[in-house]
Amino acid sequence: MRWADLLLLLPAAPYRLAAFPFAALFHHLCASGHLSLTARYIFLLTGGCLLAATAMGSYAVLLLIPAAGSVLVLLSVSPVHVHTWVFALQMSWQTLCHLGLSSQDLDPQDARPAIALSAIMLLTQKATSLALDIHEGVMPLQLGQGLLQRTLPLCSYLLFFPALLGGPLCSFSRFQAQAESSGALPHRLRATSQRCLCALALQGLRAGLAGGLAGRQGCAGLGCLPCLWARALLLRLAYYMHWVLDEALLEVAGFGPEEGQGDLSLHDLWTLETTHRLAVFTRTWNKSTSRWLRRLVFQRCPAQPLLATFAFSAWWHGLRAGQVFGFLCWAVMVEADYRIHPFLSAWATSQGVKLLYCGTTWVFTQLIVAYILVAVETESFSMLCLLWTSCNSILPLSYGLALLLLLLLAKKPKQN
């Protein structure tokens, strides 16, 4: 198995695996009644700080500073303005970290900066989600409590170790409820075992596919359409394994997501790989982040919410050239998907034509997803230019032209 290749994409995987015994210990102590609620918060927070120091080294300071700043803002700013302040603080700091670390000549073998940036991005999700809850009155802070009783749950929520390096976003109220009831919840060993077995199966598929590609000459570039699809499939399998391991760790600690609220279930996996609609793939891909982006940007943007959501996603991911190009291309493709499929499905009346329509659009969806994922993961501008000038750009360009044509056809009746 090519574990080294996996660690290049998922550098935090060994630290996630190392956190499993401590997550099981936490659940056991809660279930046996040895930890009070305050002790649980301290355990989760201390574990998060130790995990950050172990996985990130000195770069852990880049995570602790915005966490402390967000807690200070949450406790001192009025609910009317708290979201604006937290959002500005988190995104400003995260952007500075992305730009600062990308401008330095870092050792490519040093995974600590990448782990720190990933944790900061997750911190931004949790801090802005909590600030929105306070701003909208969903979760009012209890002002009558002492400073420690108010600060400790907030710090623990932002830095608790099962979700420090990954995992679906959960609300602060759900985190509190799970922390309070951890002793009463049964240990979901079956669900955890299923997720771990699923992760092993995904890695086995990925290793087999990587070995098959390594044996084929001329399949390493970006100009070959099947090789681009296979390369994107390797990325998708790695992401799937990443999400499954994260949810397994949360299950062990007693913080598993609600039904349908995680990032990847068997139904989601089936939907992602079989849908012929790019819009459906987009809504299912990384579901907790999709819900966060919808709430943070899409529902609050008065004009062009789809484009604004994908543009913000590029900003949140780091604003590399490949990310900007990939996410903006993704926005155009989703908009085209919304308009092309109603037009095509109206012509698919017979069963044979429907099968042809679904099969063809499934292939198109797979190839467009592959193009976008490879673009987003492309590090250098020269490789991005190579992708753009290859034959793989024909299908996204065709979708873009079809979108323009349908927009013109939609405007003609208004002009008449």
N, C-alpha and C positions, 0 to 999 in steps of 0.2 A: 504494500500500500504506500502511496506517495504522500506520507504525512508531512514531509517538508514543504511540498507544494501547498497543502492546506494551510499550514501555519503562515505562509506568505500572505494569504488573503485574510485569514482569521488569526492574527497574532495573539489574541487574548484567549484562545481555546485552552491552552494548558492551565491558565489561571482559573478559568471557569470549572474545569475538571477538579482542580485542587480545592475549590470552594465547596464541593459536594459534601465531604465529611463534616464540615463546620455547619452547613445548612441542616444536615441530619441531626447533628448535636443540638442545634438551636431548637428544632422541633421536638426532640426528645425532652429537653429540659422544660419546655413550655408544657408539654403533655403531662409530665410528671409533677408539675406544680412548683418547680424550683425557681422559676423566674417570675417576679412581679412585672407589671406593665412597664414601670420605669426601667427595670433591669433588662427587659426585652428591647426597649429602645436603645439602651446603652450597648447591648450586645450587637445589635444590627449596625449601629453607628461605628462602634469600635472595629467591627469586622470590615466595614466599608473602608475605613481609614487604613487599616493594615493591608487590605487587598490593594488599595490604590498605591500605597508605598511599595508593595512587593512587585506589582505589575508595571508601575510607571517610574519608580525610582524618584529622582528629584523633580521629574515632570508632574508629580502628584500635586505640587503647589499650584500648578495651573488649573487644577480642578477644585482645590480647597478654597482658593480666593473667591471665585464667583459664587460658590455655595454659601460661604459666609456672607458675601455681599447681598445675595438674594434673601437670605434669612433676615438680615438687617432691614432691607427694604420692606419685606412682608410685615415686619413688626412695627415699622415706624411710619409708613406712608398710608394715607387714607385709602379705603377701598375704591374710591372713584378713580384714583390715579395709579394704583398699585400695579396694574397690568402694564401700563405704559413704561413705568420705571423698571420693572423686572425685565420686560422685553428689550428695552434699550440696553440695560446692563449686560444681559446674557449674550445678545447678538453682537454687541460691540466687542466684548471680551473674546467671544468665540471667533469672530472675524480676525481680530488681532493675533490670536493664537494660530489660526490657519495661515495667515500671511507671514507671520514671524517664523514659524517652523518651516514653511515651504521655501523661504528665502535663504535658510541656512544650509550649509553643506553637511548634512547629517549622514551618518553611517547607514547604508541601506539595510544592513543586517540588524540594526537596533530597532526593535518593535515598540519601544516605550513611547515615542512621540505619537505614533498612530493610535496606540491604546488610549493615551491621554486625550487626544482629539475626539475619539469615539465616545469616551465617557463624558466629555464636556457637551457634546451634542445631545446625549441622553439627559444630562442635567438641564439643558435648555428646555427640553420637552417637559420635564417634570415641573420646573420652576414656572414656566409660562402657563402650563395647565392649572397649577395651583393658583396663580395670580388671577387667571380668568375666573376660576371658581369663586374667589373672594370678590372680584369686581362685579360679577353677576349675581352675587348673593346666594350662590349655591352652597358655599361652605364658609359661613362667617367665623372669624377667629374669636375664641372665647377670651375677651379682654379682662375678665375678672380673675383669671388665674395668675399665678406668679410667673416671673420671667423664665425660670427654669422649666416649668410645666408647659409654657408656650413654645420655648425654643427647642427643647429636646425632640419632640415629635417632628418638627419641621426639618431639623438637621438629619434626623434618622431617615425621614422620607426621601430627602435629596441624595443621601449617601449610603442607604442600606445595601449591604454587600450582595444579596442575591440578584439585584437589578443594577448593580454599578456598571458592569461591562456589557450589558445587553438585556433584552427582554421586552415584552410588550408594555406599553405605558398603562399604568393604573392611576386612578384618581387618589387624592390624599385621603378622602373619606373612606374609600375601600381599603387603603393601606392601614388606616387606623382600626377599622373593623376587623381586619385580618390579624393585626397585631394583638388586639384584645381577645380574639377568639382562637388564637393558635393552639392553646391547650385543649380546647374542646374539639378541634377538627381532627378527624382520623388521618393517619398517614397514608397518602394516596400512592402506595407502593406500586400498584398495578399500572396506574397512569404514568408514573415516572419510568417504570421498566419499559413500557411500550414506546415512550419517547426516546429512551436510550437505544433501544433496538432499532427504531426508525433512523436514528442518527448513524448507527453503524451501517445500516443498509444503504443509506444515502452516500456515505463515504465509500462503500464498496462499489457502488455504481460509478461514482466519480473517479475512483482509482482505475476501474476497468476502462472507462472512456478515455482517461488520460493515457493509459498504456496503449490503447488502440491508436490514438492520434500520434503518439511518439513513434510508433512503428511505421507510420505513413510519411513518406518524403514529400516535401512541397506543401505541407498542410499547416505551416506555422504563420503564414502571412495573413493579411487582411483582405486580399483580393479574391480569395476563393469563397464562394457563397456557402457551400456545405461546411467548410472549416470554420467560417465565422459563426454559423449556427452551433457547431459543436463547442466552440470556445465559449459562447454565451451559455450553453447548457452546463458546462463546467462551473461557470460563475453561479448559475441558478442553484445547482446542487449544493455548492458551498454555502450559499445564503440559507437554503432550506435547513441544512445541518446546523448552522449557527442559530436559527430561530428555535429549532427543536431542542437543542441543548439548553438554551436560555430558559425555555418554559419548563424543562425537566428540573433545572436547578431551583426555580421558583416553587415548583410542586414539592420538592424535598423539604424546603424551608416552611411550607404551609402558606405560600403566597401565590398559588396558582391562579391564572386568569379565569374569569367567568366563561361559561360556555359560549363559544362563538366570539369571544373578545381577544383571543390570542392571535399571534401572527401567522400560525400555520397549523391547520388540522388536516386530516386525510381528505375531507371534502374540499378544503381550500387547495390542497395539492392537486387534486383531480381537476378542479376548476382552472387553475393556472395553466395546466398542461393540455387541456382539451378545449378551452374556449376559443371561439372564432371571432370574438369581439375584443378589440384592444381596450375599450373602456371597461369591460368586465375584468380583464387582467389587471388593469391599473387599480381598480377598487379593491381587488383581492390581494394584490402584492403589498406585503408589509402593512397589514391592516391597521394596526394601532397607530403607526405614523400617518397613514392616510386619513384616519379619523381626526388626528391632531391637526394636520394641515387643513382639513375641511373646516374645523372649528376656528382655527387661528386666523386663516387667510380667506378661504373660499366664501364662508358665510358672512364675513365682515368687509369684503371688498365690493364697492359699489359698481365698478366698471371692470370688464374683462376678468372675472374672478378665476377662470381656468388658467389663463396665461399668468396672472399674478401668483397663483398657487405654485405653478411649476417654476416660475422665476425665483420665488422665495425658497423653494426646495433646493435650487442650485446654489443660492446664497448660503443656506443652512449646511449644505454638504461641503462647501469650501471654495466655490467660485473658480475652480480650475477650468481651463479652456474646454476640456472634454465634458465636464459637468455642465457648464453653461450651454454648450452646443447640444448635449444629450437631452437635458431637461426641456429646453425650448423646442427641440425636435419632438419630444414626447408630447408636449402640449399641442402642437400642430397636428400630430397624428391622432390624438384623442378627439380633437375637434373634427377632424376629417372622418373619423370612425362614427361619430354621432350622426353625420350627415350622409355618409355613403351607404351605410347598412339599411336605413329605411328605404332609400332609393333602389337598392339591389333586391331587397326582400319583396318589394312590390312586383318585381318581374318573376320571382321564383314561385310559380303557381303549382306546377306539377311536382311529384315526389322526386323524380330524377333530377330536375333542375334545382330543387332544394338541396339535395345531396351534393350536387356540383358546387352550388353556392357556398354551403357550409365547409366543404372540403377545401375549396380554393381560398376562402377567406381565413381558414385556420392556418394554412401554409403562409399566407401573407402576414398574419398576426405573429406567427413564430419568427419569421424573418425580420419583421420590424422590431420586435422585442429584442432579438439578438443584436441588431444594429444599434439600438439605443443603449443596451447594457454594455456592449464593448466600447461605445463612445464615452459613456460615463466613467468607465474604469481605465480609460486611456490616460496615461500620465503625461506624455510629451506632446507638444503641439505638432511636431513633425509626424508622429504616428496618427494624430487626428486628421491631418491633411491627407495622409495616405488612405485613411478610411473614407474620407469625403470624396476623393478622386477615383475610388474604386467602383467596380460595377455594383457593389452592394448598395450604393446610393440611389440606384434607379427606382426601386420600389418606394422609399420615402418621398422622393421627388414626385413620383406618380401620384401618391396620396395627396401631396401638397397641391399639385395641379388640379386634381379632382375636387379638392376643397374649394379652390378659387372658382372653378367652373360652376359648382353647385351654389356658391354664394352669388355669382352673377345671375344664375337662373332664378334664384329666390328674390332678387331685387327687381327683375323685369316686370312682374305684375304690378308692383308698387309704382314704377315709373309710368306704366300704361294707364 
